[in-house]
Amino acid sequence: MGLGTTIWLTAARLVRRPRIQLDFPERRRRLVAELAPGSSFIDVGGMWNAHGEIAFAAEAAGAGRVALFDAMAPTPEFEAERERLGSSVEYVRGDLHDPEAIAALGSFDVVWCAGVVYHTPDPLLQLAHLRRLCGSRLLLGSHVIPEVPGLPGACMYYPAATESARRSLRTAHGGDAAPGCLGVTEPFDAAAGYGNYWFGMTPSALRAMLETAGFRVLAEHRYTTFLADFLAEPVAGPSALPPLAEGG
């Protein structure tokens, strides 16, 4: 499996489109400035390693109600920045998998969710819940993997990766300089839960998942082999997802 993974990743780097010039933090800041003014805005999963940066930027750009929703407790950095700014960003702690938590949040014009959907064993459920939150626009930022020739919609289930495959992935991510991504460059840790990377989704798979969950993809931006943003809007009509079964 390791040799096949190496060949696939090497070929993907050779044929990948030229990298866009605008780095992703700058592009995301520009998107906030475009989408936030006059809108209600929620940042889903924006606490870890970001400390509410996007939520604060949305508030500064002129958003109305601004919320940050995350499964972890607010960091001291977030609390200090909220106090320093005199910010009214609302922090809500909860799990994106929880339908009751999603219902309690209500709807927002703009839903921002980056670095989340590949950290779950059920990304489609999370996308369905993002659809329930979203009134106008969704910005979804995600780890991705290269397309697999002849297999549109392919995904890699990281708990199944062999050590040789992880070595190939580590090399593709930058070798010894690569971040320690549990399940990808480092062994999957069953005790780490959402701290693991669970799925490597190809862009075609993520686009199809978004469409299944009730979105139309308006734009896709690839920054590196493993990082992409999708701008989407909700569409009317019945969901393609089957309802949860009741009873046995």
N, C-alpha and C positions, 0 to 999 in steps of 0.2 A: 504493500500500500504506500510506503514511503516514497519509492521511486516514482510511482504513478502520480502522487501528490506533487512531487518536485517538478515533473514534466509539465503538469497542468498549470502550476503557478508560474513557472518560467515562461511558458508560452503566453500566458495571460499578460505578463509584464511586457513581453516583446510586441504584442499586438495592441496593447491598451492605447486608447486615444491620448493625445498629448494632455498633460496635466494643465488644468486651467491656472491662470496666473494669480487670481485673487484667492488668498488663503481663506480657509473656512471660518475662522473666528470673525474676520472682517466682513465676509459675506453675510454671516448670520447677524451681525450688528446692523448691517444695512437692511436686512429683511425685517428686523424688529422695528426700525425706523419707518419702514414702509407700511407694515401691517398694524402696528399698535395704535396710532393716533385715533382717538374717538371710539376705540373698540374695547370690549371686555376681553381679558387675556388671561390664560392660565398656562403656567409652565409645569408640565408633568415630569417629575423626576429630576428637577433642577437643583437639588441640594448637594449631592455628593460631588466633591471636588469642584463645585461651581458656586456654592453658597448663595444661590439666588440671583446670580449675575443677570440672567436674562429677564427675570421678573422685574428687577430694579430698572433695567434698561427700558422695558416696556412702559413702566410707570413714568420714567423721565421723558419718554417719547410722546406721552399724552394719552396713554390708555386710561380707560375708566376703571372699572373693577379689575384688580390684578390679584391673582392667587397663585400660590406655589403649592403643589400637591406632591407629596413624597412619602415613601414608607419609613424613612429614617427620621430621627429627631432633628430639629433645627440645629445647625452648627453654631458655635459661638461666633464665628465669622459672620454668619447671616444675621444673628441677633445684633451684633455690634454695628453692622452696616445699616440695618433697618433703623436703629436708634440714631445713628449719625445723620442719616438722610431725613429723619422725621417721616419715614415711609409708612404708608398704609397698606403695603402688600400683605395680603392675608395668607397665613400659613395653615395648611390643612394636612394633617398626617393621616395617611391611609394607603391601602393597597389597590393598585390598578386592576387587580383581578376581582375585586369585591364589588358586585353590582349595587349593593346598598350604599357604599361609599360614593360610587359614581352618581347614583340618583340624587344623593344629598348635595352634590356639588352644583348640579344644574347645568346650564348651557353657557358656553362662551363663544364669542365671535371667532377668536383666534386660539387655537390649541397648539402649544409648542411642546414637542416631546423628542428629546435627543438622548441617545445613550441608554435606552431602556428595553426595547422590544427583543433584543437578542439575549437579554439576561433572564429570560423566562422559558419554561418548558411549554408555554401556551401563548405564542405571539399572536395568534389569530384572535384569541379572546381579548387580549389587550387592545388590538386594533378595533375590535367591535366596541369596546368601551370608550375608546377615543372618539369613535363616530358618534356615540351618544352625547359626548361633551361638546362636539364641534358644530358651531353654527355657520361658519363661513370658510375658514381656512385652517388647514393642518400643516405644520412643518414637522416632518418626521426625519430625524437624523439617526443614521444607523450604521453599525458595522455591517459590511457586506463581504461576499467572496466573489471571485471572478466567475463569469458564466462558464458552464460546462458544455463544451461543443456537443450539439445534438440532443441536449437535455434541458430545454427551457423550463424554468421553474424549479431547478434543482436546489436542494439544500443540503448542508452538511450538519449532522447531529453530532456535536462535539463530544458528548460522553462516549461515543463509539470510536473516537480517534485513537489510533495506535501511537505508541511512542515514536515510531519512525515518521509517521505522518506529522506529529507535533514538531519534530525536528525540522521538517520541511517548511512547516508554517512559521516556525521561529525564524528561520533564515529569511523567508519572504517578508517578515515583519521587521527585519533589520538586525538579525543575529543577536549578539550579546547586548546590543543597545535596545532591543525590543522590550516593551513593557511586559510585566508579568501578567498575562491574560489567562486566568484560570480556565482550563478546558481547551485553550488554543495553543499558546506557547508554553503553558505549564499544565501539569496533570489536572484533570477534573477533580474537584474536591466536593464530595457529597455533603459534607458538613457546611459548606459555604453557601448553599442555597442560591439566592439570586446574585451572589457575587460571581458565580460562574458565567461564562459565555455558554449558552445552551445550543444555539443554532447559528450557523453561518448561512445566510440566505443570499442567493444571487439577486441582482437587481430585478431580473424578470420575475423571480418568486415574490419579492417584496411588492412589486407593482401589482401582481395578481392578487396577493393577499389584501392589499389596500382596496382593490376593486371589489373583491368578495365581501369585504367589511362595509362597503357602501360609500367609497370615495372614487373620485375621478382624479387621476394624476395630471397635474398641470405642467410640472417641470421636474426634472431630475438633474442633480449636479453631482458629478463624481469628482472627488478631490484626490484620492489615491486609490490604489487597488482595493483597499479595504474600508473606505469611508465614502458615504453618499448621503445626500439630503434629498427628500422628496417633498414637493409642495403640492398639496391636494385640496380638493373641495368636496364637501359631502354632496351626494346625489339623492334625489327623492326616489321613492319606490321601496318595495319590500326587500328585506335583506336576503341575500343568498344563503345565509347561515341558517341551519335548522334550529328550531327552538329547543331549549333544554327540555329533556324528557321529564315528565312528572310521574312519580310512582315507579314500581318495579315491573 
